[in-house]
Amino acid sequence: MFDFQDIRDFLIDPTNLLTLVAGALVFATVLTVAAPALSGDKTDKRIKAVQNRREELRRKSRESIDAAHRERNSGSIRGDEAKGMMRQVVDALNLQKAFEDPALKIKLEQAGLRGNRPVVAFYFFRLASPILLLIGALFYLFMVNDFGLPSITRYCFAFGFGLLGYYAPNLYLSNTAAKRQQSIMSAFPDALDLLLICVESGMSVEAAFQKVSTEVGTQSLELAEELSLTTAELSYLQERRQAYENLARRTNHPGVKAVCTSLIQAERYGTPLGQALRVMAKENRDMRMAAAEKKAASLPAKLTVPMIVFFLPVLFVVILGPAIIRINSM
C-alpha cells in the first residue's frame, strides 16, 4: 500500500507530473471529440425550459389582470426555486448582496441559463472557487512539492490561483454565451428566410415565429428555444415591443438587434413586414459571409506559431537527417 511519502515522491517526480498532464490532455481531447455523441438529445430539456417560461408569463398575465389574487399567484414556477446546500450558503452569507452584479441575470440569459437556480449557483461558486483553488495550491506548494521556491513566491502563486477561481464563473458564462451566440447566428439568416415565407403567406407573427422555431430546431436548438420564448412573450406580454427587445437582449448580436428594431418599427408605423424581413435576411447573410471571410483571413497568422514550433523541426529532421547519417557513417 502507498503511504503519504510514496504519494509525495510520486507527485514530486517531474516525469510523473508530465505523464499526468499528458494523460489529462489526452482524456480532455477524447472527451471533446466524443462529447457530441455522449451528450444525447437536449430537445426535451429545452422544451421544458420554454414551457416553464411560458407558464411564468401566463402567471404574470393573470396577476396583472386580477390584482386581488396577486399574492396567491406570486409563487415561483415549480422546480425553479433553488434549494439545498448552495441556497443555504448563499442566504446565510448574504452573497447576493456581497457579490451584487446588476447585469448577472442578463449574462445568464445570454448563456441560456434561466430561473433562480443558476443565480444561486453562480454566487455559490463565486465564493467556493477561489477558496478551493487557494487551499489546493497552498497544500500542493507547501506539503507536496515546493519546486525550490521561496515562501513568498509560493504564496503569490497560491494567491494567483485563488484570483483565477474568483473570475472562473464569469469566464464560464462568457464562453457559454459566445458558443450560444455562434450557434444562433449560424442559423439565423435561414430562419429569417423561413419567417419571411411564413409572413408573406398570410400567417400572423406569433404563428410564424412558432412555425420557424419548430423547423429550425434541427439546425440550432438555441435559436429554436429563443424563438419559442419570443412566441410565448408575444402572447402574454402587454407590449409586443417588449418581446422583441427581450429577444435582442438575450441574443446580444447586432444582426438580431437590427431585426428586432425593424419589427418594432413595422409594428409601430404599420410598414410592410415582408419587405423589412427580406432586407434583414440579406444583411444577415452578408454578415455571416463577412464573418467567415474574416476567420479565413486570420488563419495564416494563427498558423504561424504552430508551423514554427511543430512543422519546421520535423521538416529539418527529414531533410537534414539522411545527410547527417551519411556523414557520420563515412
C-alpha positions in Angstrom: 0.0 0.0 0.0 1.1 3.6 -0.7 1.6 5.8 2.2 1.8 9.6 2.2 5.6 9.6 1.5 5.1 7.4 -1.6 2.4 9.6 -2.9 4.5 12.7 -2.2 7.5 11.1 -4.0 5.3 10.2 -7.0 4.0 13.8 -7.3 7.4 15.4 -6.9 8.9 13.4 -9.8 8.7 15.7 -12.9 8.4 12.6 -15.1 5.3 11.5 -13.3 3.8 15.1 -13.4 4.4 15.2 -17.1 2.7 11.9 -17.5 -0.3 13.0 -15.5 -0.6 16.2 -17.5 -0.3 14.3 -20.8 -2.9 11.8 -19.7 -5.3 14.7 -18.7 -4.8 16.4 -22.0 -5.5 13.1 -23.9 -8.6 12.5 -21.8 -9.8 16.0 -22.4 -9.2 15.6 -26.2 -11.1 12.3 -26.3 -13.9 13.8 -24.2 -14.2 16.8 -26.5 -14.3 14.7 -29.6 -16.9 12.3 -28.1 -19.0 14.9 -26.4 -21.5 15.4 -29.2 -22.2 11.6 -29.3 -22.4 11.3 -25.5 -24.4 14.5 -24.8 -27.6 13.0 -26.2 -30.7 14.9 -27.3 -31.3 18.0 -25.3 -34.5 18.9 -27.0 -36.7 17.7 -24.1 -34.8 19.8 -21.7 -35.0 22.9 -23.8 -38.7 22.3 -24.4 -39.3 22.1 -20.7 -37.4 25.4 -20.2 -39.6 27.1 -22.8 -42.7 25.6 -21.1 -41.6 26.9 -17.7 -41.0 30.4 -19.2 -44.5 30.3 -20.8 -46.0 29.3 -17.5 -44.3 32.2 -15.9 -45.6 34.6 -18.4 -49.1 33.2 -18.1 -48.9 33.6 -14.3 -47.7 37.2 -14.6 -50.5 37.9 -17.1 -53.1 36.6 -14.6 -51.6 38.7 -11.8 -51.8 41.9 -13.9 -55.4 41.2 -14.7 -56.6 40.1 -11.3 -54.8 42.1 -8.6 -56.8 40.6 -5.8 -55.2 37.2 -6.4 -51.7 38.5 -7.0 -50.3 37.4 -3.7 -51.7 33.9 -4.1 -50.3 33.5 -7.6 -46.9 35.1 -6.8 -45.1 31.8 -6.1 -42.2 30.7 -8.3 -42.6 28.1 -11.0 -42.4 24.6 -9.6 -38.9 23.3 -9.8 -37.4 26.7 -10.5 -36.8 27.6 -6.8 -33.3 26.8 -5.9 -33.0 24.7 -2.8 -30.4 22.7 -1.0 -26.9 23.4 0.3 -26.0 26.1 -2.2 -29.1 28.1 -1.4 -28.5 27.8 2.3 -24.9 29.0 2.0 -25.9 32.0 -0.3 -28.7 33.0 2.1 -26.6 32.6 5.3 -23.7 34.6 4.0 -25.9 37.1 2.0 -23.8 36.5 -1.0 -26.3 38.2 -3.4 -25.6 41.5 -1.7 -21.9 40.9 -1.3 -21.3 39.9 -4.9 -24.2 42.0 -6.3 -24.0 42.3 -10.1 -26.8 44.2 -11.8 -26.0 42.6 -15.2 -25.9 39.0 -13.9 -29.4 38.0 -15.0 -28.7 39.3 -18.5 -25.4 37.4 -18.7 -27.2 34.2 -17.5 -30.0 34.7 -20.1 -27.4 35.2 -22.8 -25.8 31.9 -21.7 -29.2 30.1 -21.8 -29.5 29.8 -18.0 -32.8 31.0 -16.7 -34.5 30.9 -13.3 -33.3 31.2 -9.8 -31.1 28.2 -9.7 -28.3 29.5 -12.0 -28.2 32.7 -10.0 -27.7 30.9 -6.7 -25.1 28.5 -8.3 -23.2 31.5 -9.7 -23.0 33.2 -6.3 -22.0 30.0 -4.6 -19.2 29.2 -7.0 -18.1 32.8 -6.9 -17.3 32.1 -3.2 -16.2 28.5 -3.4 -14.0 28.5 -6.4 -11.3 30.9 -5.1 -11.3 29.2 -1.7 -10.9 25.7 -3.1 -8.2 26.7 -5.6 -6.3 28.7 -2.9 -6.4 25.9 -0.4 -5.4 23.3 -3.1 -2.5 25.5 -4.3 -1.2 26.1 -0.8 -1.4 22.3 0.1 0.5 21.3 -3.1 3.2 24.0 -2.8 3.8 23.6 0.9 3.1 20.0 1.5 3.8 18.1 -1.8 6.3 20.0 -3.9 7.7 23.4 -3.3 9.8 23.4 -6.6 12.6 25.0 -4.6 10.8 28.3 -4.5 10.9 30.7 -1.5 7.8 31.0 0.7 6.7 34.5 -0.6 6.8 33.2 -4.2 4.7 30.2 -3.3 2.2 32.4 -1.5 2.0 34.6 -4.6 1.3 31.6 -6.8 -1.4 30.4 -4.5 -3.0 33.8 -4.4 -2.9 33.8 -8.2 -4.8 30.6 -8.3 -7.3 32.0 -5.9 -7.8 35.1 -8.1 -8.3 32.8 -11.1 -11.0 31.0 -9.2 -12.8 34.3 -8.5 -13.0 35.1 -12.2 -13.7 31.5 -13.3 -17.5 31.7 -13.1 -17.5 34.9 -15.2 -15.2 33.2 -17.8 -17.5 30.2 -17.9 -20.5 32.5 -18.5 -18.7 34.4 -21.3 -17.6 31.2 -23.1 -21.1 29.7 -22.8 -22.7 32.8 -24.1 -20.2 33.1 -27.0 -20.9 29.5 -28.1 -24.6 30.0 -27.8 -24.4 33.2 -29.9 -22.3 31.5 -32.6 -24.9 28.7 -32.8 -27.8 31.2 -33.1 -26.1 33.3 -35.8 -25.2 30.3 -37.9 -28.9 29.5 -38.4 -30.4 33.0 -38.1 -30.3 34.0 -41.8 -32.1 30.8 -42.8 -34.6 31.4 -40.0 -35.3 34.8 -41.4 -35.9 33.4 -44.8 -38.4 30.9 -43.3 -40.0 33.7 -41.3 -40.4 35.8 -44.5 -42.1 33.0 -46.3 -44.5 32.4 -43.4 -45.4 36.1 -43.1 -45.9 36.6 -46.8 -48.1 33.5 -46.9 -50.6 35.3 -44.5 -49.6 33.9 -41.1 -49.5 36.1 -38.1 -46.2 37.0 -36.4 -46.8 34.7 -33.5 -47.7 31.7 -35.7 -44.7 32.5 -38.0 -42.3 32.5 -35.0 -43.8 29.3 -33.7 -43.5 27.6 -37.1 -39.9 28.7 -37.7 -38.9 27.6 -34.2 -40.1 24.0 -35.0 -38.4 24.0 -38.4 -35.0 25.5 -37.3 -34.6 23.2 -34.3 -32.6 20.6 -36.2 -30.1 23.3 -37.2 -29.9 25.2 -33.9 -31.7 24.3 -30.8 -30.6 27.5 -29.1 -32.3 29.6 -31.8 -35.4 27.4 -31.7 -35.6 28.0 -27.9 -35.3 31.8 -28.3 -38.0 31.9 -31.0 -40.3 29.8 -28.8 -39.7 32.1 -25.9 -40.5 35.1 -28.1 -43.7 33.4 -29.2 -44.8 33.0 -25.6 -43.9 36.6 -24.8 -45.8 37.9 -27.8 -48.8 36.0 -26.5 -48.7 37.1 -22.8 -46.8 40.4 -22.5 -48.8 43.6 -22.6 -46.5 45.2 -25.2 -45.2 43.3 -28.1 -42.3 45.7 -28.3 -41.0 44.2 -25.0 -40.9 40.7 -26.5 -38.7 41.9 -29.4 -36.4 43.8 -27.0 -36.1 40.7 -24.8 -35.1 38.7 -27.9 -32.4 41.2 -28.8 -31.1 41.3 -25.2 -30.9 37.5 -24.8 -29.0 37.0 -28.1 -26.8 40.1 -27.8 -25.9 40.2 -31.5 -26.1 43.2 -33.9 -27.9 41.2 -36.5 -30.7 40.1 -34.2 -30.9 43.6 -32.7 -31.3 45.1 -36.2 -34.1 42.7 -37.0 -35.9 43.3 -33.7 -35.7 47.1 -34.3 -37.2 46.6 -37.8 -40.0 44.5 -36.3 -40.7 47.2 -33.7 -40.8 49.9 -36.3 -43.1 47.8 -38.5 -45.4 47.2 -35.6 -45.5 50.9 -34.6 -45.8 52.6 -38.0 -47.6 49.8 -39.9 -44.9 49.4 -42.6 -44.8 46.2 -44.6 -43.2 43.5 -42.6 -42.2 41.3 -45.5 -40.0 44.0 -47.1 -38.2 44.6 -43.8 -37.6 40.9 -43.3 -36.3 40.5 -46.8 -33.8 43.3 -46.3 -32.7 42.0 -42.9 -32.3 38.4 -44.2 -30.0 39.7 -46.9 -28.0 41.8 -44.5 -27.6 38.8 -42.0 -26.4 36.5 -44.8 -23.8 39.2 -45.8 -22.8 39.4 -42.1 -22.4 35.6 -41.9 -20.3 35.6 -45.1 -18.1 38.5 -43.8 -17.5 36.7 -40.5 -16.5 33.5 -42.4 -14.1 35.6 -44.6 -12.6 37.3 -41.6 -12.0 33.9 -39.9 -10.4 32.6 -43.1 -8.2 35.7 -43.5 -6.9 35.3 -39.9 -6.0 31.7 -40.4 -2.4 32.2 -41.8 -1.4 34.4 -38.9 -2.8 31.8 -36.4 -0.9 29.0 -38.1 2.5 30.8 -38.0 3.4 29.8 -34.4 2.2 26.1 -34.8 4.2 25.8 -38.0 7.4 27.2 -36.4 7.0 25.0 -33.3 5.8 21.7 -34.8 6.3 21.6 -38.6 9.7 23.2 -39.1 11.7 21.0 -36.7 10.2 17.9 -38.3 11.0 19.2 -41.7 14.6 19.9 -40.7 14.9 16.4 -39.4 13.5 14.9 -42.6 15.7 17.0 -44.8 19.0 17.0 -42.8 18.6 13.6 -41.1 19.8 11.4 -44.1 22.8 13.8 -44.7 23.9 13.7 -41.1 23.6 9.9 -41.0 25.7 9.6 -44.2 28.3 12.0 -42.9 28.6 10.0 -39.6 28.9 6.7 -41.4 31.9 7.9 -43.5 
